[in-house]
Amino acid sequence: MSATSASTARGARPAPWLCALTLCAFALQTDDFVITGVLPALARGLTVSEAAAGQLVTAFSVVCAVAAPIAAVGTARLPRRRLLTTTLALFCLANFAVPLVSSYAALMALRVVAALAAAVALPTVLAVTAQLAPPERRGRSLATVMAGLTGAVVIGVPAGTWTGAALGWRATFVLGGALGLAALLFLRATLPQVPPAPAASLAARLRPLGRPAVLATLLATAVAVLGNLLLQTYLAPFLNDLSGVTPTMLGLLLALTGVAGIAGARAGGTLVDRWGAGAAFATAAVVFAAATAGLALCGALRPATLALVVPLLVIWASAAWAMPPALQTRVLALTGPEHGPQALALTSSAVYVGASLGGALGGRLLASHGPGALPVAAACCAPTALLLFATAGRRRAAAASAAGTSTA
């Protein structure tokens, strides 16, 4: 029995290879964001500012944004199973080597290596999932892997924060390497041989950018993520300045916001189905702006009680994660099934561009104006993203009208 038919026979129970791919996504995403939980300790340990330490997140995101579409073309003809195990091995080595370095430059080099591995591995995970899943279960299989990404926020980042608080910040990276090793062994045991997907040139992958509506939607994606990561990356110093939050309490708050993010993502998908992408995105953007404006007000009145701050954090996280379903739906609607995979790959790059810009801008604001400036800047990003999203909708409607088709 083939892997595809076997997964069909299992019904609703995920196939072992799907669980392995989900663990892989979980490990990669945890490693991307786990620095946010140990940022102050890392900065003290390397004798650098917290703004400089935050640039480790920026560097990771920049490398992924630039390398992902190029790597997808360069590795298109390689066997998927071998490609995943090789890149995961490199990812593990980059994390296990962290306790051996003592300088900021050396740590930055290791983060670049880990990011290069992630830039190859994560798109491959999604592509292999789509290849192995039967057509009638492809959407649910991809949703399972995406749960690994959101689960990194709920479980991985808090676990890394607690590990860093108990054993030192370097132990957080060792934990990331251990997760990657577990994923590698699980993949070796369960993932069947997968033939390479049909190769596509870099020009073909970038072709959707020639459509103004697609470009506007990708820009809206980058700005929305920028607003989120601008605050998310420096949440530890912000909450410590705002309410004196300790590392242990920070782990609990990160878990809480992660759960809120999962609920927000599900709500965002439901709103897209019921109201359409435009109304769903507008709702999430307005709520995001209101929540971050509330956090900015708390910053102006600090110290602020957690009874006021925690509900605002929950609303902020929910709204931030409610935006991606609308953005992805709009991109797919604009490009159609023929260019959908390439467009979603570009969407992934837009996410990393926004994350890198958020880390860079947040670091500059933290250094020059203090933590209170972070939610102010984040609140300003939401209306900008909404304007770009609305521009994409108008261009789509104009193109459809010119072609004599419906804009529904």
VEXDREN-2710 file (C-alpha; in Angstrom, 1 decimal):
% VEXDREN-2710
k/r/px/py/pz
1/MET/0.0/0.0/0.0
2/SER/1.4/3.4/-0.9
3/ALA/1.9/6.2/1.6
4/THR/-1.0/8.1/0.1
5/SER/-3.5/5.3/0.2
6/ALA/-2.3/4.4/3.6
7/SER/-3.0/7.8/4.9
8/THR/-6.4/7.6/3.4
9/ALA/-7.1/4.3/5.1
10/ARG/-6.2/5.7/8.4
11/GLY/-9.1/8.2/8.2
12/ALA/-8.8/11.1/10.5
13/ARG/-5.7/9.9/12.3
14/PRO/-2.5/11.6/11.0
15/ALA/-0.1/9.4/9.2
16/PRO/3.3/9.0/11.0
17/TRP/5.1/10.9/8.2
18/LEU/2.7/13.8/8.7
19/CYS/3.4/13.9/12.4
20/ALA/7.2/13.9/11.6
21/LEU/6.8/16.8/9.2
22/THR/4.7/18.7/11.8
23/LEU/7.5/18.1/14.4
24/CYS/10.0/19.5/11.9
25/ALA/7.9/22.6/11.4
26/PHE/7.6/23.0/15.1
27/ALA/11.3/22.8/15.7
28/LEU/12.2/25.2/12.9
29/GLN/9.6/27.8/14.0
30/THR/10.6/27.5/17.7
31/ASP/14.2/28.2/16.8
32/ASP/13.2/31.3/14.9
33/PHE/11.3/33.0/17.7
34/VAL/12.8/31.5/20.9
35/ILE/15.3/34.3/21.3
36/THR/12.4/36.6/22.3
37/GLY/12.1/34.8/25.6
38/VAL/15.8/35.0/26.6
39/LEU/16.7/38.3/25.0
40/PRO/17.7/40.1/28.2
41/ALA/19.8/37.2/29.5
42/LEU/21.4/36.8/26.1
43/ALA/22.3/40.5/25.9
44/ARG/23.9/40.4/29.4
45/GLY/25.8/37.2/28.6
46/LEU/27.3/38.7/25.4
47/THR/27.7/42.2/26.8
48/VAL/25.6/43.8/24.1
49/SER/22.5/45.9/24.2
50/GLU/19.0/44.2/23.9
51/ALA/18.6/46.0/20.6
52/ALA/21.7/44.4/19.3
53/ALA/20.6/41.0/20.6
54/GLY/17.3/41.4/18.8
55/GLN/19.2/41.7/15.5
56/LEU/19.8/37.9/15.8
57/VAL/16.1/37.5/15.0
58/THR/16.4/40.0/12.2
59/ALA/19.4/38.2/10.6
60/PHE/17.5/34.9/10.8
61/SER/14.5/36.4/9.1
62/VAL/16.5/38.2/6.4
63/VAL/18.4/35.1/5.4
64/CYS/15.2/33.1/5.2
65/ALA/13.4/35.8/3.2
66/VAL/16.2/36.0/0.6
67/ALA/17.3/32.3/0.5
68/ALA/13.9/30.5/0.5
69/PRO/12.9/31.2/-3.1
70/ILE/16.4/30.8/-4.4
71/ALA/17.0/27.6/-2.5
72/ALA/13.6/26.2/-3.8
73/VAL/14.9/26.5/-7.4
74/GLY/18.5/25.3/-6.6
75/THR/17.3/22.2/-4.7
76/ALA/14.3/21.4/-6.9
77/ARG/15.9/18.2/-8.4
78/LEU/17.2/16.8/-5.2
79/PRO/15.4/13.9/-3.5
80/ARG/13.1/15.3/-0.8
81/ARG/13.9/12.9/2.0
82/ARG/17.7/13.3/1.6
83/LEU/17.3/17.1/1.4
84/LEU/15.3/17.3/4.6
85/THR/17.6/15.1/6.6
86/THR/20.7/16.9/5.4
87/THR/19.3/20.4/6.2
88/LEU/18.0/19.3/9.6
89/ALA/21.5/17.9/10.4
90/LEU/23.0/21.3/9.6
91/PHE/20.3/23.0/11.7
92/CYS/21.1/20.8/14.7
93/LEU/24.8/21.4/14.4
94/ALA/24.3/25.1/14.3
95/ASN/22.3/25.0/17.6
96/PHE/24.4/22.5/19.4
97/ALA/27.5/24.6/18.7
98/VAL/26.1/27.7/20.6
99/PRO/27.6/26.7/24.0
100/LEU/31.0/26.6/22.4
101/VAL/31.0/30.3/21.3
102/SER/31.4/33.3/23.5
103/SER/31.1/36.3/21.1
104/TYR/28.2/38.0/19.5
105/ALA/29.8/37.7/16.0
106/ALA/30.2/33.9/16.4
107/LEU/26.6/33.5/17.6
108/MET/25.4/35.6/14.6
109/ALA/27.3/33.3/12.2
110/LEU/25.6/30.2/13.8
111/ARG/22.2/31.9/13.4
112/VAL/22.9/32.5/9.7
113/VAL/23.8/28.8/9.3
114/ALA/20.6/27.8/11.1
115/ALA/18.5/30.2/9.0
116/LEU/20.0/28.8/5.7
117/ALA/18.9/25.3/6.8
118/ALA/15.5/26.5/7.8
119/ALA/15.1/28.4/4.5
120/VAL/15.5/25.1/2.6
121/ALA/13.7/22.8/5.1
122/LEU/10.5/24.6/5.9
123/PRO/9.3/25.2/2.2
124/THR/10.3/21.5/1.5
125/VAL/8.1/20.4/4.5
126/LEU/5.1/22.1/3.0
127/ALA/5.8/20.8/-0.5
128/VAL/6.3/17.2/0.7
129/THR/3.0/17.4/2.7
130/ALA/1.1/18.5/-0.4
131/GLN/2.8/15.8/-2.5
132/LEU/2.1/12.9/-0.1
133/ALA/-1.4/13.8/1.0
134/PRO/-4.4/12.5/-1.0
135/PRO/-6.2/15.3/-2.8
136/GLU/-9.3/15.0/-0.5
137/ARG/-7.1/15.5/2.6
138/ARG/-4.5/17.9/1.3
139/GLY/-6.0/21.0/3.0
140/ARG/-6.3/19.2/6.4
141/SER/-2.8/17.8/6.1
142/LEU/-1.3/21.2/5.4
143/ALA/-3.4/22.6/8.3
144/THR/-1.8/19.9/10.6
145/VAL/1.7/21.1/9.6
146/MET/0.7/24.7/10.1
147/ALA/-0.4/23.7/13.7
148/GLY/3.3/22.9/14.3
149/LEU/4.1/26.5/13.4
150/THR/1.6/27.9/15.8
151/GLY/2.4/25.3/18.4
152/ALA/5.9/26.7/18.5
153/VAL/4.5/29.9/19.9
154/VAL/2.3/28.1/22.5
155/ILE/4.8/25.4/23.6
156/GLY/8.3/25.9/22.0
157/VAL/9.0/29.5/22.9
158/PRO/7.7/29.2/26.5
159/ALA/9.7/26.0/26.9
160/GLY/12.8/27.7/25.6
161/THR/12.2/30.7/28.0
162/TRP/11.8/28.4/31.0
163/THR/14.9/26.4/30.0
164/GLY/16.9/29.6/29.6
165/ALA/15.8/30.8/33.0
166/ALA/16.7/27.6/34.7
167/LEU/19.9/26.6/32.8
168/GLY/21.1/29.7/31.1
169/TRP/20.3/31.2/27.7
170/ARG/22.7/28.9/25.8
171/ALA/20.6/25.9/26.9
172/THR/17.7/27.4/25.0
173/PHE/19.6/26.8/21.7
174/VAL/20.5/23.3/22.8
175/LEU/16.8/22.6/23.3
176/GLY/16.3/23.8/19.7
177/GLY/18.9/21.4/18.5
178/ALA/17.3/18.6/20.4
179/LEU/14.0/19.3/18.8
180/GLY/15.6/19.3/15.4
181/LEU/17.4/16.0/16.1
182/ALA/14.1/14.4/17.2
183/ALA/12.5/15.6/14.0
184/LEU/15.4/14.3/11.9
185/LEU/15.1/10.8/13.5
186/PHE/11.4/10.7/13.2
187/LEU/11.6/11.7/9.5
188/ARG/14.2/9.0/8.8
189/ALA/11.9/6.4/10.3
190/THR/8.6/7.4/8.7
191/LEU/9.1/9.5/5.6
192/PRO/8.9/7.6/2.3
193/GLN/11.0/8.4/-0.7
194/VAL/9.4/11.4/-2.4
195/PRO/10.4/12.3/-6.0
196/PRO/11.4/15.9/-6.7
197/ALA/8.6/18.2/-7.8
198/PRO/8.7/19.5/-11.3
199/ALA/11.4/22.2/-11.5
200/ALA/10.4/25.8/-12.0
201/SER/12.7/28.6/-12.9
202/LEU/13.2/31.6/-10.6
203/ALA/11.5/33.8/-13.2
204/ALA/8.4/31.6/-13.0
205/ARG/8.3/31.8/-9.2
206/LEU/8.6/35.6/-9.3
207/ARG/6.1/36.1/-12.2
208/PRO/3.1/36.8/-9.8
209/LEU/5.0/39.9/-8.7
210/GLY/4.3/41.5/-12.0
211/ARG/0.6/41.9/-11.0
212/PRO/0.0/45.1/-9.0
213/ALA/-2.7/43.5/-6.9
214/VAL/-0.5/40.6/-5.9
215/LEU/2.4/42.9/-5.1
216/ALA/0.1/45.1/-2.9
217/THR/-1.1/42.1/-1.0
218/LEU/2.5/40.9/-0.4
219/LEU/3.4/44.4/0.8
220/ALA/0.4/44.3/3.1
221/THR/1.6/41.0/4.5
222/ALA/5.1/42.4/5.1
223/VAL/3.7/45.5/6.9
224/ALA/1.3/43.4/9.0
225/VAL/4.1/41.1/10.2
226/LEU/6.4/44.1/10.7
227/GLY/3.8/45.5/13.2
228/ASN/3.5/42.2/15.0
229/LEU/7.2/41.3/15.2
230/LEU/8.2/44.9/16.1
231/LEU/6.6/44.3/19.5
232/GLN/6.9/40.4/19.7
233/THR/10.7/40.4/19.3
234/TYR/11.1/42.8/22.3
235/LEU/8.2/41.7/24.4
236/ALA/10.5/40.7/27.3
237/PRO/12.1/44.2/27.8
238/PHE/8.7/45.9/27.1
239/LEU/6.8/43.9/29.7
240/ASN/9.6/44.2/32.2
241/ASP/9.6/47.9/31.8
242/LEU/5.8/48.1/31.8
243/SER/5.0/45.8/34.8
244/GLY/8.2/44.2/36.1
245/VAL/7.5/40.8/34.5
246/THR/10.1/38.2/35.4
247/PRO/11.4/35.5/33.0
248/THR/9.2/32.8/34.6
249/MET/6.1/35.0/34.3
250/LEU/7.1/35.9/30.7
251/GLY/7.0/32.2/29.8
252/LEU/3.5/32.0/31.1
253/LEU/2.4/35.1/29.2
254/LEU/4.0/33.8/26.0
255/ALA/2.1/30.5/26.4
256/LEU/-1.1/32.5/26.9
257/THR/-0.6/34.7/23.9
258/GLY/0.3/31.6/21.9
259/VAL/-3.1/30.0/22.8
260/ALA/-4.8/33.3/21.9
261/GLY/-2.9/33.3/18.6
262/ILE/-4.2/29.8/17.7
263/ALA/-7.8/30.9/18.5
264/GLY/-7.3/34.1/16.5
265/ALA/-6.1/32.1/13.5
266/ARG/-9.1/29.8/13.6
267/ALA/-11.4/32.8/14.0
268/GLY/-9.7/34.5/11.1
269/GLY/-10.3/31.5/8.9
270/THR/-13.9/31.4/9.9
271/LEU/-14.4/35.1/9.2
272/VAL/-12.8/34.7/5.7
273/ASP/-15.3/31.9/4.9
274/ARG/-18.3/33.9/6.2
275/TRP/-17.5/37.5/5.3
276/GLY/-14.8/37.3/2.7
277/ALA/-11.1/38.2/2.9
278/GLY/-11.6/41.9/2.8
279/ALA/-13.9/42.2/5.7
280/ALA/-12.0/39.6/7.8
281/PHE/-8.7/41.4/7.3
282/ALA/-10.2/44.8/8.1
283/THR/-11.7/43.5/11.3
284/ALA/-8.4/41.9/12.5
285/ALA/-6.4/45.1/11.6
286/VAL/-8.8/47.4/13.5
287/VAL/-8.7/45.1/16.6
288/PHE/-4.9/44.9/16.3
289/ALA/-4.6/48.7/16.2
290/ALA/-6.9/49.1/19.2
291/ALA/-5.0/46.6/21.3
292/THR/-1.6/48.0/20.6
293/ALA/-2.9/51.5/21.2
294/GLY/-4.1/50.3/24.6
295/LEU/-0.7/48.8/25.3
296/ALA/0.9/52.2/24.3
297/LEU/-1.4/53.9/26.8
298/CYS/-0.3/51.5/29.5
299/GLY/3.3/52.3/28.7
300/ALA/2.6/56.0/29.1
301/LEU/1.0/55.3/32.5
302/ARG/3.5/52.7/33.8
303/PRO/3.8/50.8/36.0
304/ALA/0.7/49.1/34.8
305/THR/-1.2/46.3/36.5
306/LEU/-1.2/42.9/34.8
307/ALA/-5.0/42.8/35.2
308/LEU/-5.1/45.5/32.5
309/VAL/-2.1/44.4/30.4
310/VAL/-2.9/40.7/30.0
311/PRO/-6.3/41.1/28.3
312/LEU/-4.7/43.6/25.9
313/LEU/-1.9/41.1/25.1
314/VAL/-4.5/38.4/24.5
315/ILE/-6.5/40.6/22.1
316/TRP/-3.3/41.7/20.4
317/ALA/-2.1/38.1/19.8
318/SER/-5.5/37.0/18.6
319/ALA/-5.8/39.8/16.0
320/ALA/-2.2/39.4/14.8
321/TRP/-2.8/35.7/14.0
322/ALA/-6.2/36.4/12.5
323/MET/-4.7/38.3/9.6
324/PRO/-2.7/35.5/7.7
325/PRO/-5.8/33.5/6.6
326/ALA/-7.2/36.6/4.8
327/LEU/-3.8/37.4/3.2
328/GLN/-3.2/33.9/2.0
329/THR/-6.8/33.6/0.6
330/ARG/-6.4/36.9/-1.2
331/VAL/-3.1/35.8/-2.8
332/LEU/-4.6/32.5/-3.9
333/ALA/-7.6/34.3/-5.4
334/LEU/-5.4/36.7/-7.3
335/THR/-3.0/34.2/-8.7
336/GLY/-5.2/31.1/-9.4
337/PRO/-4.2/27.5/-9.0
338/GLU/-1.5/27.6/-11.6
339/HIS/0.7/30.0/-9.8
340/GLY/-0.7/29.4/-6.3
341/PRO/2.3/27.5/-4.9
342/GLN/4.8/30.0/-6.2
343/ALA/2.7/32.9/-4.8
344/LEU/2.5/31.3/-1.4
345/ALA/6.3/30.8/-1.5
346/LEU/6.5/34.6/-2.1
347/THR/4.1/35.1/0.8
348/SER/6.5/33.2/3.0
349/SER/9.3/35.5/1.9
350/ALA/7.1/38.5/2.6
351/VAL/6.5/37.2/6.1
352/TYR/10.3/37.0/6.7
353/VAL/10.9/40.4/5.2
354/GLY/8.3/41.8/7.6
355/ALA/9.9/39.9/10.5
356/SER/13.4/41.2/9.7
357/LEU/12.2/44.8/9.3
358/GLY/10.2/44.5/12.6
359/GLY/13.2/43.3/14.5
360/ALA/15.5/46.0/13.0
361/LEU/13.0/48.9/13.5
362/GLY/12.0/47.6/17.0
363/GLY/15.7/47.5/17.9
364/ARG/16.3/51.1/16.8
365/LEU/13.2/52.3/18.7
366/LEU/14.2/50.4/21.8
367/ALA/17.6/51.9/21.8
368/SER/16.6/55.5/20.9
369/HIS/13.1/55.9/22.6
370/GLY/12.7/53.1/25.0
371/PRO/10.2/50.2/25.2
372/GLY/7.2/52.5/25.3
373/ALA/7.7/53.4/21.6
374/LEU/7.2/49.8/20.5
375/PRO/3.3/49.5/20.7
376/VAL/3.0/53.0/19.3
377/ALA/4.8/52.0/16.1
378/ALA/3.0/48.7/16.0
379/ALA/-0.4/50.4/16.1
380/CYS/0.6/52.6/13.1
381/CYS/1.4/49.5/11.0
382/ALA/-2.2/48.2/11.0
383/PRO/-3.8/51.0/9.1
384/THR/-0.9/51.0/6.6
385/ALA/-1.4/47.3/6.0
386/LEU/-5.2/47.8/5.6
387/LEU/-4.6/50.5/3.1
388/LEU/-2.4/48.2/1.0
389/PHE/-4.9/45.4/1.3
390/ALA/-7.7/47.6/0.1
391/THR/-5.6/48.8/-2.8
392/ALA/-5.1/45.2/-3.8
393/GLY/-8.8/44.7/-3.7
394/ARG/-9.5/47.7/-5.9
395/ARG/-6.9/46.6/-8.4
396/ARG/-8.4/43.1/-8.5
397/ALA/-11.9/44.5/-9.0
398/ALA/-10.6/46.8/-11.8
399/ALA/-8.8/44.0/-13.6
400/ALA/-11.9/41.7/-13.3
401/SER/-14.1/44.5/-14.6
402/ALA/-11.8/45.0/-17.6
403/ALA/-11.9/41.3/-18.3
404/GLY/-15.7/41.2/-18.0
405/THR/-15.6/38.8/-15.1
406/SER/-17.2/38.7/-11.6
407/THR/-15.2/40.2/-8.7
408/ALA/-16.9/38.1/-6.0
END
